[in-house]
């Protein structure tokens, strides 16, 4: 009898220990499954005080409006998103130093919204070596598109995409003689532009390049070639503005063209009538067309944030933040850089609704969009769709 009682006691004790262990495991599992409350750090090194500051600030305005809206809804599975921005003054060495600090010290999960091919070229070897996702660079430079790099994700058309869209349209309206001013290393060079123009059956009659050149002399050289169109390949606000004014003052009545980053509304507002008739390729939809779902959403978010002035760069920033956030959601509460890359690679038009600006990534394609639109500048520097 005593032996039976002892047996029952030992058996009951084993059951209790088993139940306590199960409860402990369940409790540990519940803790593991709760989303961490530490912020998701998104790192950014960009030009906030140099020649590209206007580009960076407008892009960041749209991005921060989206992230603030996201955090107000609870962030990513309970984790707030923080965009940590450092000024690199468009200095490659400082951009690399900032990037190393963002990754090594600030523990950024991903990098976002860098401006300028020059700073990208300095940071990319480190980014690739450390396997950091590098999302939505604000540049169409070739080094961000080819060769394929699994750590780079772009959401804008490349410069070449913009030119391929534009040049056949020159020929269609009888603009056969084209001159180029290029002061940016990341933009297409002369041989490539000659090839693209030959495909479109138009002629490159002059190619002026180099920073620090005398604007008046550059204007004279361009005028001597008697161009139908002067293509501006400089995202320096001051240089582009000065060259346009100089050419107009010397009697040039032809067309100007610039790509999306060159002709922001900031540039055309200042030029006013001097920019009338300018042709611009854009890589996001018309920011004033609220009937497009993505534009309507952007306008509502900006207005709610007290911002009434819309433009292409802030729309690009808003879309970039929106797409990256979708990738973060899909990567889960315990995301890693590899999980984020995998999540982004599975984001496409079939499973992600971004009406008005479809995004398509895959394991072999990290260029999310090739969207290009052609706009003109009307009176007083207003962009017309």
C-alpha positions in Angstrom: 0.0 0.0 0.0 2.8 2.4 1.0 4.6 1.5 -2.2 1.5 2.3 -4.3 1.1 5.7 -2.5 4.8 6.5 -3.2 4.4 5.4 -6.8 1.3 7.7 -7.1 3.2 10.6 -5.5 6.1 10.2 -7.8 3.7 10.0 -10.8 1.8 13.1 -9.7 5.1 15.0 -9.3 6.2 14.0 -12.8 2.9 15.3 -14.2 3.3 18.6 -12.3 6.8 19.1 -13.5 5.7 18.3 -17.1 2.9 20.8 -16.9 5.1 23.5 -15.4 7.7 22.8 -18.1 5.0 23.1 -20.8 3.7 26.4 -19.3 7.3 27.7 -19.2 7.8 26.8 -22.8 4.5 28.3 -23.8 5.4 31.5 -21.9 8.8 31.6 -23.6 7.2 31.1 -27.0 4.7 33.9 -26.4 7.6 36.2 -25.5 9.4 35.2 -28.7 6.4 35.8 -30.9 5.7 39.3 -29.5 7.0 42.0 -32.0 10.0 43.8 -30.6 9.3 47.4 -29.6 12.8 48.7 -30.7 12.7 51.0 -33.8 13.5 49.8 -37.3 16.4 52.0 -38.3 16.6 53.1 -42.0 19.9 54.8 -42.8 20.4 57.6 -45.2 23.5 59.6 -46.3 22.5 62.4 -48.6 23.3 66.0 -49.6 21.5 68.4 -47.2 23.8 71.4 -47.6 25.5 71.1 -51.0 24.4 71.4 -54.7 21.8 68.6 -54.5 20.2 69.8 -51.2 17.0 70.8 -52.9 16.6 67.3 -54.4 17.3 65.6 -51.0 15.0 67.8 -49.0 12.0 67.4 -51.3 12.4 63.6 -51.6 12.8 63.3 -47.8 9.7 65.5 -47.2 7.5 62.9 -49.0 9.3 60.0 -47.4 9.0 61.3 -43.9 5.3 62.1 -44.4 4.7 58.5 -45.2 6.8 57.2 -42.3 5.0 59.5 -39.8 1.7 58.2 -41.1 2.9 54.6 -40.8 4.1 55.2 -37.2 0.8 56.8 -36.3 -0.9 53.5 -37.3 1.5 51.5 -35.1 4.5 51.1 -37.3 5.7 47.7 -38.6 4.1 45.0 -36.4 4.4 47.3 -33.4 7.9 48.6 -34.2 8.3 52.3 -35.1 10.2 53.2 -38.2 13.0 55.8 -37.9 14.7 57.4 -40.9 18.1 58.4 -39.7 19.5 61.0 -42.2 23.1 62.2 -42.3 24.5 65.1 -44.4 27.3 64.1 -46.8 27.5 67.4 -48.7 27.9 65.4 -51.9 31.3 64.4 -50.7 32.1 60.7 -51.5 34.5 60.2 -48.5 31.9 61.6 -46.1 29.2 59.5 -47.7 31.2 56.4 -47.1 32.0 57.4 -43.5 28.3 58.1 -42.9 27.3 54.8 -44.4 29.8 52.9 -42.2 28.5 54.7 -39.1 24.9 54.0 -40.0 25.6 50.3 -40.5 28.1 49.6 -37.8 27.1 52.0 -35.0 23.4 52.8 -35.7 22.6 49.3 -36.8 20.6 50.4 -39.8 18.6 47.5 -41.3 18.6 49.1 -44.7 19.9 52.1 -46.5 17.5 54.5 -48.4 17.3 57.5 -50.7 20.9 58.3 -51.4 21.3 61.2 -53.9 24.1 61.4 -56.5 26.0 58.8 -58.5 29.3 60.1 -57.1 28.5 59.2 -53.5 26.8 55.9 -54.5 30.1 54.9 -56.2 32.0 55.5 -53.0 29.6 53.6 -50.7 28.6 50.7 -52.9 31.7 48.4 -52.4 31.1 48.6 -48.6 27.3 48.1 -49.0 27.9 45.0 -51.2 30.5 43.6 -48.9 28.3 44.0 -45.9 25.2 42.7 -47.8 23.0 45.7 -46.9 19.8 46.4 -48.8 20.2 49.7 -50.6 16.8 51.0 -51.5 15.5 53.7 -53.8 18.6 55.7 -54.7 17.6 59.1 -56.1 19.6 58.7 -59.3 19.2 57.1 -62.7 23.0 56.5 -63.1 24.1 53.3 -64.9 26.1 51.9 -61.9 22.9 51.5 -60.0 21.3 49.4 -62.7 24.0 47.4 -64.4 25.5 45.0 -63.7 22.8 43.4 -61.5 23.6 43.8 -57.8 21.2 41.9 -55.5 21.6 44.5 -52.8 20.4 47.5 -54.9 16.6 48.1 -55.4 15.6 51.0 -57.6 12.0 52.3 -58.0 12.7 54.9 -60.7 13.5 54.6 -64.4 17.1 54.9 -65.3 18.5 57.9 -67.2 18.8 55.7 -70.3 15.1 54.7 -69.9 14.2 58.4 -69.9 16.3 59.1 -73.0 15.0 56.1 -74.9 11.5 57.4 -74.2 12.3 60.9 -75.3 14.6 60.8 -78.4 12.1 59.1 -80.8 9.7 61.9 -79.9 12.2 64.5 -81.0 12.3 63.0 -84.4 8.5 62.8 -84.6 8.2 66.6 -84.2 11.1 67.4 -86.5 13.8 68.2 -83.9 16.9 66.7 -85.6 19.8 68.7 -84.2 20.6 68.1 -80.5 23.3 69.6 -78.3 24.2 68.4 -74.8 25.6 70.0 -71.7 26.8 67.4 -69.2 28.5 68.1 -65.9 27.6 64.9 -64.0 29.8 61.8 -64.1 27.0 59.4 -63.5 25.0 60.4 -66.6 25.4 58.8 -70.0 28.5 59.8 -71.9 28.9 61.0 -75.4 29.3 57.6 -77.1 26.2 56.2 -75.5 24.1 59.3 -76.4 25.4 59.2 -80.0 24.3 55.6 -80.2 20.8 56.4 -78.7 20.4 59.3 -81.1 21.4 57.2 -84.1 18.7 54.8 -83.2 16.2 57.7 -83.2 17.6 59.1 -86.5 18.7 62.4 -84.9 22.1 64.1 -84.8 24.3 65.1 -81.8 25.8 68.4 -83.0 27.6 69.5 -79.8 28.7 68.0 -76.5 29.9 70.4 -73.7 31.0 68.9 -70.4 32.8 69.8 -67.2 32.2 71.5 -63.9 33.7 75.0 -63.3 33.4 76.0 -66.9 32.5 79.6 -67.8 28.7 79.6 -68.5 28.9 82.3 -71.1 31.6 80.5 -73.1 29.6 77.2 -72.8 26.5 79.0 -74.1 28.5 80.4 -77.1 29.8 76.9 -77.9 26.3 75.5 -77.8 24.9 78.3 -80.0 27.5 77.8 -82.7 26.2 74.3 -83.3 22.7 75.7 -84.1 20.7 73.1 -82.1 17.0 72.5 -82.2 17.2 71.2 -78.6 19.7 71.7 -75.8 19.7 68.8 -73.4 20.8 69.7 -69.9 22.4 66.9 -68.0 23.2 68.6 -64.7 21.3 68.4 -61.5 23.0 71.5 -60.2 20.2 74.0 -59.9 22.5 77.0 -60.2 24.4 75.8 -63.3 21.3 74.8 -65.2 19.5 78.0 -64.4 22.4 80.2 -65.4 23.0 78.4 -68.7 19.3 78.6 -69.7 19.1 82.3 -68.9 22.4 83.0 -70.7 21.3 81.2 -73.8 17.9 83.0 -73.9 19.7 86.3 -73.4 21.8 85.6 -76.5 18.8 84.9 -78.6 18.3 81.1 -78.4 14.7 80.4 -79.2 14.9 76.6 -79.5 13.8 73.9 -77.0 15.4 72.9 -73.7 15.2 69.4 -72.4 16.1 68.0 -69.0 15.5 64.7 -67.2 13.5 64.3 -64.0 16.1 65.2 -61.5 17.2 68.3 -63.4 13.9 69.9 -63.9 12.2 69.8 -60.5 9.5 72.5 -60.0 12.1 74.4 -57.9 14.2 74.9 -61.1 11.3 75.9 -63.3 9.6 78.2 -60.8 12.8 80.3 -60.6 13.2 80.5 -64.4 9.6 81.3 -65.1 9.2 82.5 -68.7 12.8 81.6 -69.6 11.8 77.9 -69.2 8.6 78.1 -71.2 8.4 75.3 -73.7 11.0 73.2 -71.8 10.5 69.4 -72.3 10.9 67.2 -69.2 10.8 63.5 -68.7 9.3 62.4 -65.4 9.7 59.1 -63.6 6.6 59.3 -61.4 3.0 60.3 -62.3 1.8 63.9 -62.4 1.6 64.9 -58.7 -1.5 67.1 -59.2 -3.6 64.4 -60.8 -5.6 63.2 -57.7 -7.7 60.8 -59.8 -4.7 58.4 -59.8 -5.0 56.4 -56.6 -1.4 56.7 -55.5 -1.4 60.4 -56.2 -4.7 60.9 -54.4 -3.3 59.1 -51.4 -0.1 61.2 -51.5 -2.0 64.4 -51.7 -4.2 63.5 -48.7 -1.2 62.5 -46.6 0.7 65.7 -47.5 -2.4 67.9 -46.8 -3.0 66.2 -43.5 0.7 67.0 -42.6 0.0 70.6 -43.4 2.0 70.6 -46.7 0.0 72.1 -49.6 2.7 72.3 -52.2 3.1 69.1 -54.2 5.9 68.1 -56.6 7.6 65.2 -58.3 10.4 64.7 -55.8 8.2 64.5 -52.7 5.9 62.1 -54.6 8.9 59.9 -55.4 9.9 60.0 -51.7 6.4 59.1 -50.6 6.2 56.1 -53.0 9.7 54.9 -52.0 8.8 54.9 -48.3 5.6 53.2 -49.1 7.2 50.4 -51.1 10.0 49.8 -48.6 7.5 49.7 -45.8 5.5 47.0 -47.6 8.8 45.0 -47.9 9.3 45.4 -44.1 5.8 44.2 -43.3 6.3 41.1 -45.5 9.7 40.4 -43.9 8.0 39.9 -40.5 8.5 41.2 -37.0 12.0 39.6 -36.6 13.3 40.8 -39.9 16.8 40.6 -41.1 18.5 42.1 -44.1 18.3 38.8 -46.0 14.6 38.5 -45.1 14.0 42.0 -46.3 15.7 41.3 -49.6 13.6 38.1 -50.1 10.4 40.0 -49.2 11.2 42.8 -51.7 12.0 40.2 -54.5 8.5 38.8 -54.1 6.8 42.1 -54.4 5.2 42.7 -57.8 2.1 43.9 -59.6 0.3 40.6 -59.0 0.4 40.8 -55.2 1.0 44.5 -54.4 -1.5 47.2 -55.2 0.1 50.5 -56.0 -2.4 51.9 -58.5 -1.0 54.5 -60.8 2.6 53.4 -60.3 3.1 49.6 -60.5 6.1 48.1 -58.9 7.7 44.8 -60.1 10.6 43.1 -58.4 11.9 39.6 -58.8 15.0 37.6 -57.8 16.6 38.6 -61.2 15.2 42.1 -61.5 15.6 44.8 -58.9 14.5 47.7 -61.0 11.0 48.2 -59.7 9.7 50.6 -62.3 10.5 51.8 -65.9 7.7 54.4 -65.9 8.5 57.5 -67.9 6.2 60.4 -68.8 6.8 63.5 -71.0 5.8 66.9 -69.7 6.3 70.5 -70.8 6.7 73.8 -69.0 4.0 76.4 -69.6 3.9 80.1 -68.6 5.5 81.2 -65.4 7.3 77.9 -65.0 4.3 75.7 -64.5 4.6 72.1 -65.5 1.9 70.9 -67.9 1.0 67.2 -68.3 
